Amino acid sequence: MERREFVGAGAAFASVLTAGCAESVTSLFQSEDRPREPPVVDDRPDAVYVPTHTEGMEMAGMARAGPYAVALSYSYPHRFWTVSGDEAERVYVQDPGSAHLMLTVWDPVTRVVVPVGSPTIELTRDGDVVDQRALWPMLSQTMGAHFGDNVPFPDDGTYTATVRLDPLTVRRTGDFADQFDEPATAAITFDYTRDARDGVTVREYPDEQGQKGVAPPATMDGPASTVPPKKRLPGTVLGDATSGDARFVATVVDDGDRLGADGTAGRYLAVSPRTPYNHFPLPFMAVSATITRNEEPVVADESLRATLDPDLAFHYGTAIEGVEAGDTVTLSIDTPPQVARHEGYETAFLAMADVEFTV
């Protein structure tokens, strides 16, 4: 990646959480010794909703890690929710001296954001290890797909974050087929201060919080963690459907050889689940498909594989013999997205019924 790409992307990431935030209410979030957050909305819908607030961030730095580009930023520590099965569990702020670290990973050539993996981070200061942990895969309404956690920072000073990325275990196709299969490492050195952390801009939504919808989108010129819109997906789009407030777009790619469809038909069924409104990918799911023709199953309970492709981005897919007019494609969500969520996503994408497409 050329330096100007890093500079442009860095400026975009630095502004992603502050764009449109005319109201800074940082003082509400601070006491003498720790930041505070407004109470969680009591009556939240089982859907994506407008959070109580959104917050800015400080850019720590950007770097190359093997074939990846990575960006690291931080904000004040805040609540989020982890998911196990179809249950979301709130993670409370335990250490007021911590900061919420956020890591974004993408391919610098295609600018496709990588939402899967298990990156670890080691934080050192003056050669001493301050913290070491695996970061949660996460979704937020402002950053989209990223990795993060609340990480302790004992004092102001200069820190080095060493990011380690394991080889991707999901299938890769197209120009990604031979990439991301080796471990990669990047080191980012940055100055951290409590004042900078507590000085991030914060915007509240007292009139809209808890309502179905999202916070106002941020404007950014860098890599967006969105999946392609329906009209840009290759192949014949079968349609889109909603389950658990997630949108599912299905398409059949006829020239599916490059996607691993080596059968006689060479067709490939790709399913692209995404959040409503912002169209962020939904990773760490288990999805299966059944194709019915004249009330008889042509394909029965076929597991779709998590796949990363330059054109389809992150999706779930499988080779098929083809579909005909009148066929019914039924998707079963066997496991909802096992991804941590920032506020506004924690009640959605949990109870997910089957969805159907008619060809």
Salt bridges, closest charged atoms under 4 A:
GLU2 OE1 - ARG4 NH1 2.33
GLU37 OE2 - HIS53 NE2 3.61
GLU37 OE1 - ARG79 NH1 3.96
GLU55 OE1 - HIS53 NE2 3.51
ASP131 OD2 - ARG133 NE 2.62
ASP149 OD2 - ARG133 NH1 2.90
ASP155 OD2 - ARG125 NH1 3.58
ASP198 OD1 - ARG197 NH2 2.76
ASP240 OD2 - LYS230 NZ 2.75
ASP240 OD2 - ARG247 NH2 3.42
ASP254 OD1 - ARG267 NE 3.34
ASP309 OD1 - ARG258 NH1 2.68
ASP311 OD2 - ARG258 NH2 3.19
GLU324 OE1 - ARG293 NE 3.57
ASP327 OD2 - ARG293 NH2 2.91
GLU343 OE1 - ARG79 NH2 2.70
GLU346 OE2 - ARG44 NH1 2.58
